[in-house]
Amino acid sequence: MENKNGFNSENEQEKKPLMLALMETTREWKSYMRKIALEAGIPDSYRMIVMHLAKFPGANQKELAERSNKTTAAISQTIKEMQYTGYIVKETDESDRRLCKLYLTEKGRASAERARERLKRADALITSVVTEEKEKELIEFFADLSELIRKEL
């Protein structure tokens, strides 16, 4: 029987594949982020948009679609819902009237701030178990790994 470290028994130290371990960790983190967002009043379908607009006010639908790997049509539908529920407002770009910039409302900003504070505390807890040097190494490793996957696979 497998334990949480991916070993079949204490005597049999069968190594778990790196990408499987990374996938499981990512799944747990995403699940935690969903939970935090919901507790902050952000529906899961809004989460990425709210958090992106909190960091990059005035982003447009195309940027959001690229960031989320969703179609602009899917993002457009979610934005309509978010406008209706009071999370965002659209403003027409004065220099290009075809372009709409998106901003969080007070409700959206307050929800994003609640979620961001909880996520900062979670990140601090997670990074407290590694040294600054190890954290830097891990970040560089994951960047290299992402580039390898993008270019080679």
Accessible surface in RSA format (square Angstrom, percent):
REM  Atomic radii and reference values for relative SASA: ProtOr
REM  Chains: A
REM  Algorithm: Lee & Richards
REM  Probe-radius: 1.40
REM  Slices: 20
REM RES _ NUM      All-atoms   Total-Side   Main-Chain    Non-polar    All polar
REM                ABS   REL    ABS   REL    ABS   REL    ABS   REL    ABS   REL
RES MET A   1   211.72 109.6 151.72 100.4  60.01 142.9 128.74 109.5  82.98 109.9
RES GLU A   2   114.41  65.7  91.54  69.3  22.87  54.4  22.12  42.8  92.29  75.4
RES ASN A   3    67.16  46.3  52.31  50.6  14.85  35.8  40.15  96.6  27.02  26.1
RES LYS A   4   188.89  92.2 154.50  94.8  34.39  81.9 111.06 100.0  77.83  82.9
RES ASN A   5    83.07  57.3  71.67  69.3  11.41  27.5  13.20  31.8  69.87  67.5
RES GLY A   6     9.49  11.7   0.00   N/A   9.49  11.7   1.67   4.6   7.82  17.5
RES PHE A   7    46.93  23.5  46.67  28.9   0.27   0.7  46.67  28.3   0.27   0.8
RES ASN A   8    53.08  36.6  48.90  47.3   4.17  10.0  14.01  33.7  39.07  37.8
RES SER A   9    51.80  43.8  42.40  56.6   9.40  21.6  45.38  96.6   6.42   9.0
RES GLU A  10   154.94  89.0 138.04 104.4  16.90  40.2  53.35 103.2 101.59  82.9
RES ASN A  11   147.69 101.8 117.03 113.1  30.66  73.8  33.62  80.9 114.07 110.3
RES GLU A  12    81.70  46.9  76.33  57.7   5.37  12.8  35.92  69.5  45.78  37.4
RES GLN A  13   115.82  64.8  88.70  64.8  27.12  64.6  53.50 113.9  62.32  47.3
RES GLU A  14    95.32  54.7  87.73  66.4   7.60  18.1  36.63  70.9  58.69  47.9
RES LYS A  15   175.23  85.5 153.84  94.4  21.39  50.9  97.35  87.6  77.88  83.0
RES LYS A  16    39.79  19.4  27.66  17.0  12.13  28.9  17.87  16.1  21.92  23.3
RES PRO A  17    84.52  61.6  74.81  68.2   9.70  35.3  84.52  69.8   0.00   0.0
RES LEU A  18    94.15  52.4  85.23  61.0   8.91  22.4  89.12  62.6   5.02  13.5
RES MET A  19    89.09  46.1  85.18  56.4   3.91   9.3  84.54  71.9   4.56   6.0
RES LEU A  20    69.08  38.5  63.25  45.3   5.83  14.7  67.05  47.1   2.03   5.5
RES ALA A  21    36.36  33.4  33.74  52.1   2.62   6.0  36.08  50.8   0.28   0.7
RES LEU A  22    46.78  26.1  42.53  30.4   4.25  10.7  46.39  32.6   0.38   1.0
RES MET A  23    97.98  50.7  91.61  60.6   6.37  15.2  57.82  49.2  40.16  53.2
RES GLU A  24    55.89  32.1  54.73  41.4   1.16   2.8  21.48  41.5  34.41  28.1
RES THR A  25    89.26  63.5  84.48  85.6   4.77  11.4  62.77  84.3  26.49  40.0
RES THR A  26    54.27  38.6  50.58  51.3   3.69   8.8  40.39  54.3  13.88  21.0
RES ARG A  27   127.19  53.4 124.66  63.5   2.53   6.0  62.17  85.0  65.02  39.4
RES GLU A  28   122.25  70.2 117.82  89.1   4.43  10.6  44.15  85.4  78.09  63.8
RES TRP A  29    75.62  30.3  72.50  35.1   3.12   7.3  60.18  32.1  15.44  25.1
RES LYS A  30    97.01  47.3  97.01  59.5   0.00   0.0  43.08  38.8  53.93  57.4
RES SER A  31    55.66  47.0  52.66  70.3   2.99   6.9  14.65  31.2  41.01  57.4
RES TYR A  32    66.83  31.2  62.27  35.4   4.56  11.9  51.38  38.6  15.45  19.0
RES MET A  33    42.50  22.0  41.76  27.6   0.74   1.8  22.92  19.5  19.58  25.9
RES ARG A  34    90.92  38.2  90.91  46.3   0.01   0.0  27.89  38.1  63.03  38.2
RES LYS A  35   107.23  52.3 102.29  62.8   4.94  11.8  63.17  56.9  44.07  46.9
RES ILE A  36     0.71   0.4   0.15   0.1   0.55   1.3   0.15   0.1   0.55   1.5
RES ALA A  37     2.21   2.0   2.03   3.1   0.18   0.4   2.03   2.9   0.18   0.5
RES LEU A  38   105.58  58.8  89.45  64.0  16.13  40.5  89.93  63.2  15.65  42.1
RES GLU A  39   100.39  57.6  61.36  46.4  39.03  92.9  46.05  89.1  54.34  44.4
RES ALA A  40     5.77   5.3   2.49   3.8   3.27   7.4   5.53   7.8   0.23   0.6
RES GLY A  41    35.63  43.9   0.00   N/A  35.63  43.9  32.17  88.3   3.46   7.7
RES ILE A  42     0.29   0.2   0.00   0.0   0.29   0.7   0.12   0.1   0.17   0.5
RES PRO A  43    50.37  36.7  47.91  43.7   2.47   9.0  49.77  41.1   0.60   3.7
RES ASP A  44    61.17  42.8  50.39  50.2  10.78  25.5  20.77  48.9  40.40  40.3
RES SER A  45    62.58  52.9  46.03  61.4  16.54  38.1  43.52  92.7  19.06  26.7
RES TYR A  46    12.03   5.6  12.03   6.8   0.00   0.0   2.82   2.1   9.21  11.3
RES ARG A  47    43.80  18.4  43.80  22.3   0.00   0.0   7.33  10.0  36.47  22.1
RES MET A  48    56.42  29.2  49.77  32.9   6.65  15.8  54.36  46.2   2.06   2.7
RES ILE A  49     3.06   1.7   3.03   2.3   0.02   0.1   3.03   2.2   0.02   0.1
RES VAL A  50     0.00   0.0   0.00   0.0   0.00   0.0   0.00   0.0   0.00   0.0
RES MET A  51    47.16  24.4  40.48  26.8   6.68  15.9  40.54  34.5   6.61   8.8
RES HIS A  52    24.89  13.6  19.15  13.3   5.75  14.7  18.39  19.0   6.50   7.6
RES LEU A  53     1.85   1.0   0.00   0.0   1.85   4.7   0.00   0.0   1.85   5.0
RES ALA A  54    23.73  21.8   2.43   3.8  21.30  48.5   6.94   9.8  16.79  44.5
RES LYS A  55   145.58  71.0 124.12  76.2  21.45  51.1  71.55  64.4  74.02  78.8
RES PHE A  56   101.64  50.9  98.01  60.7   3.64   9.5 101.54  61.6   0.11   0.3
RES PRO A  57    89.46  65.2  66.53  60.6  22.94  83.4  66.56  55.0  22.91 142.4
RES GLY A  58    14.87  18.3   0.00   N/A  14.87  18.3   4.82  13.2  10.04  22.5
RES ALA A  59     5.12   4.7   0.37   0.6   4.75  10.8   4.56   6.4   0.56   1.5
RES ASN A  60    21.01  14.5  20.96  20.3   0.05   0.1   2.81   6.8  18.19  17.6
RES GLN A  61    37.38  20.9  36.07  26.4   1.30   3.1  13.06  27.8  24.31  18.4
RES LYS A  62   133.05  64.9 130.85  80.3   2.20   5.2  73.92  66.5  59.13  63.0
RES GLU A  63    78.33  45.0  74.30  56.2   4.03   9.6  32.17  62.2  46.16  37.7
RES LEU A  64     0.00   0.0   0.00   0.0   0.00   0.0   0.00   0.0   0.00   0.0
RES ALA A  65     5.68   5.2   4.41   6.8   1.27   2.9   4.63   6.5   1.05   2.8
RES GLU A  66   114.47  65.7  92.64  70.1  21.83  52.0  52.11 100.8  62.36  50.9
RES ARG A  67   158.45  66.5 132.33  67.5  26.12  62.2  32.02  43.8 126.43  76.6
RES SER A  68    23.53  19.9   3.19   4.3  20.35  46.9   8.91  19.0  14.62  20.5
RES ASN A  69   140.76  97.1 106.74 103.1  34.02  81.9  32.60  78.5 108.16 104.5
RES LYS A  70   109.47  53.4  93.41  57.3  16.06  38.2  59.00  53.1  50.47  53.8
RES THR A  71    90.50  64.4  82.50  83.6   8.00  19.1  83.30 111.9   7.20  10.9
RES THR A  72    72.19  51.3  67.90  68.8   4.29  10.2  36.37  48.8  35.82  54.2
RES ALA A  73    74.88  68.9  60.69  93.7  14.20  32.3  68.44  96.4   6.44  17.1
RES ALA A  74    43.80  40.3  32.34  49.9  11.46  26.1  41.47  58.4   2.33   6.2
RES ILE A  75     2.33   1.3   2.31   1.7   0.02   0.0   2.33   1.7   0.00   0.0
RES SER A  76    27.15  22.9  26.64  35.6   0.51   1.2  11.23  23.9  15.92  22.3
RES GLN A  77    96.94  54.2  95.55  69.8   1.39   3.3  39.86  84.8  57.09  43.3
RES THR A  78    20.84  14.8  20.84  21.1   0.00   0.0   0.66   0.9  20.18  30.5
RES ILE A  79     0.16   0.1   0.16   0.1   0.00   0.0   0.16   0.1   0.00   0.0
RES LYS A  80   120.12  58.6 113.93  69.9   6.18  14.7  64.66  58.2  55.46  59.1
RES GLU A  81    73.82  42.4  69.75  52.8   4.07   9.7  29.12  56.3  44.70  36.5
RES MET A  82     0.00   0.0   0.00   0.0   0.00   0.0   0.00   0.0   0.00   0.0
RES GLN A  83    70.58  39.5  53.77  39.3  16.81  40.0  15.22  32.4  55.37  42.0
RES TYR A  84   198.84  92.8 167.09  95.1  31.75  82.6 127.52  95.8  71.32  87.9
RES THR A  85    53.26  37.9  40.60  41.2  12.66  30.2  48.69  65.4   4.57   6.9
RES GLY A  86    27.71  34.2   0.00   N/A  27.71  34.2  25.52  70.0   2.19   4.9
RES TYR A  87    14.16   6.6  14.16   8.1   0.00   0.0   3.37   2.5  10.79  13.3
RES ILE A  88     2.92   1.7   0.00   0.0   2.92   7.0   0.00   0.0   2.92   7.9
RES VAL A  89    65.57  43.1  64.22  58.1   1.35   3.2  65.57  57.0   0.00   0.0
RES LYS A  90    76.77  37.5  52.80  32.4  23.97  57.1  19.52  17.6  57.25  61.0
RES GLU A  91    94.75  54.4  89.79  67.9   4.96  11.8  30.69  59.4  64.06  52.3
RES THR A  92    55.09  39.2  39.10  39.6  15.99  38.1  10.56  14.2  44.54  67.3
RES ASP A  93    18.91  13.2  16.01  15.9   2.90   6.8   2.90   6.8  16.01  16.0
RES GLU A  94   140.91  80.9 119.80  90.6  21.11  50.3  66.98 129.5  73.94  60.4
RES SER A  95   107.76  91.1  64.18  85.7  43.58 100.4  56.55 120.4  51.21  71.7
RES ASP A  96    48.00  33.6  43.13  42.9   4.87  11.5  19.97  47.0  28.03  28.0
RES ARG A  97   158.68  66.6 140.72  71.7  17.96  42.8  66.70  91.2  91.98  55.7
RES ARG A  98   215.33  90.4 179.70  91.6  35.64  84.9  89.68 122.6 125.65  76.2
RES LEU A  99    61.75  34.4  60.26  43.1   1.49   3.7  61.75  43.4   0.00   0.0
RES CYS A 100    39.57  29.9  35.00  39.0   4.57  10.7   6.12  15.5  33.45  36.1
RES LYS A 101    73.62  35.9  73.62  45.2   0.00   0.0  21.62  19.5  51.99  55.4
RES LEU A 102     0.00   0.0   0.00   0.0   0.00   0.0   0.00   0.0   0.00   0.0
RES TYR A 103    62.04  29.0  62.04  35.3   0.00   0.0  40.29  30.3  21.75  26.8
RES LEU A 104     8.90   5.0   2.93   2.1   5.97  15.0   2.93   2.1   5.97  16.1
RES THR A 105    30.15  21.4  23.96  24.3   6.19  14.8  30.15  40.5   0.00   0.0
RES GLU A 106   117.73  67.6 113.55  85.9   4.18  10.0  64.01 123.8  53.72  43.9
RES LYS A 107   100.92  49.2  89.93  55.2  10.98  26.1  66.53  59.9  34.39  36.6
RES GLY A 108     0.00   0.0   0.00   N/A   0.00   0.0   0.00   0.0   0.00   0.0
RES ARG A 109   121.86  51.2 118.06  60.2   3.80   9.1  57.52  78.6  64.34  39.0
RES ALA A 110    37.35  34.3  28.35  43.8   9.00  20.5  36.37  51.2   0.99   2.6
RES SER A 111     2.62   2.2   2.62   3.5   0.00   0.0   0.00   0.0   2.62   3.7
RES ALA A 112     0.20   0.2   0.20   0.3   0.00   0.0   0.20   0.3   0.00   0.0
RES GLU A 113    75.95  43.6  75.95  57.5   0.00   0.0  44.99  87.0  30.96  25.3
RES ARG A 114   121.30  50.9 114.26  58.2   7.05  16.8  69.45  94.9  51.86  31.4
RES ALA A 115     1.16   1.1   1.16   1.8   0.00   0.0   1.16   1.6   0.00   0.0
RES ARG A 116    75.36  31.6  75.26  38.4   0.11   0.3  29.58  40.4  45.78  27.7
RES GLU A 117    68.73  39.5  68.73  52.0   0.00   0.0  29.58  57.2  39.15  32.0
RES ARG A 118    74.72  31.4  73.60  37.5   1.12   2.7  23.12  31.6  51.60  31.3
RES LEU A 119    30.30  16.9  29.05  20.8   1.24   3.1  29.45  20.7   0.85   2.3
RES LYS A 120   117.85  57.5 108.75  66.7   9.10  21.7  70.62  63.6  47.23  50.3
RES ARG A 121   143.92  60.4 135.50  69.1   8.42  20.0  74.95 102.4  68.97  41.8
RES ALA A 122    13.56  12.5   6.56  10.1   7.00  15.9  12.81  18.0   0.75   2.0
RES ASP A 123    73.18  51.3  73.18  72.8   0.00   0.0  13.92  32.8  59.26  59.1
RES ALA A 124    60.19  55.3  49.91  77.0  10.28  23.4  55.63  78.3   4.56  12.1
RES LEU A 125   128.72  71.7 123.76  88.5   4.96  12.5 127.86  89.8   0.87   2.3
RES ILE A 126    90.25  51.4  85.56  63.7   4.69  11.3  89.61  64.5   0.64   1.7
RES THR A 127    35.98  25.6  30.40  30.8   5.58  13.3  16.63  22.3  19.35  29.3
RES SER A 128    82.21  69.5  42.35  56.5  39.86  91.8  45.64  97.2  36.57  51.2
RES VAL A 129   120.17  79.1  85.87  77.7  34.30  82.6  93.62  81.3  26.54  72.0
RES VAL A 130    49.65  32.7  30.46  27.6  19.19  46.2  38.47  33.4  11.19  30.3
RES THR A 131    92.56  65.8  83.23  84.4   9.33  22.2  86.05 115.6   6.51   9.8
RES GLU A 132   155.62  89.3 141.88 107.3  13.74  32.7  53.61 103.7 102.01  83.3
RES GLU A 133   125.69  72.2 117.47  88.9   8.22  19.6  45.28  87.6  80.41  65.6
RES LYS A 134    99.90  48.7  98.96  60.7   0.94   2.2  51.27  46.1  48.63  51.8
RES GLU A 135    52.86  30.3  52.84  40.0   0.02   0.0  12.90  24.9  39.96  32.6
RES LYS A 136   133.52  65.1 130.04  79.8   3.48   8.3  75.85  68.3  57.66  61.4
RES GLU A 137    83.07  47.7  77.95  59.0   5.12  12.2  37.19  71.9  45.87  37.5
RES LEU A 138    64.02  35.7  63.55  45.5   0.47   1.2  64.02  45.0   0.00   0.0
RES ILE A 139   108.97  62.0 105.96  78.9   3.01   7.2 107.51  77.4   1.46   4.0
RES GLU A 140    89.72  51.5  87.27  66.0   2.45   5.8  39.21  75.8  50.51  41.2
RES PHE A 141    83.25  41.6  79.24  49.1   4.01  10.4  82.79  50.2   0.46   1.3
RES PHE A 142    78.20  39.1  77.11  47.8   1.09   2.8  77.49  47.0   0.70   2.0
RES ALA A 143    59.18  54.4  45.93  70.9  13.25  30.2  54.63  76.9   4.55  12.1
RES ASP A 144    94.55  66.2  88.52  88.1   6.03  14.3  26.95  63.4  67.60  67.4
RES LEU A 145    25.39  14.1  22.19  15.9   3.20   8.0  25.13  17.6   0.26   0.7
RES SER A 146    53.86  45.5  48.37  64.6   5.48  12.6  19.49  41.5  34.36  48.1
RES GLU A 147    71.88  41.3  71.88  54.4   0.00   0.0  15.11  29.2  56.77  46.3
RES LEU A 148    95.46  53.2  90.77  64.9   4.69  11.8  95.01  66.7   0.44   1.2
RES ILE A 149    67.88  38.6  64.90  48.4   2.98   7.2  64.90  46.7   2.98   8.1
RES ARG A 150   175.26  73.6 142.12  72.4  33.14  78.9  77.23 105.5  98.03  59.4
RES LYS A 151   147.77  72.1 110.94  68.1  36.83  87.7  77.37  69.6  70.41  75.0
RES GLU A 152   122.96  70.6  92.41  69.9  30.55  72.7  22.10  42.7 100.86  82.3
RES LEU A 153   166.82  92.9 104.52  74.8  62.30 156.6 122.22  85.8  44.60 120.0
END  Absolute sums over single chains surface
CHAIN  1 A    11196.3       9708.0       1488.3       6329.6       4866.7
END  Absolute sums over all chains
TOTAL         11196.3       9708.0       1488.3       6329.6       4866.7
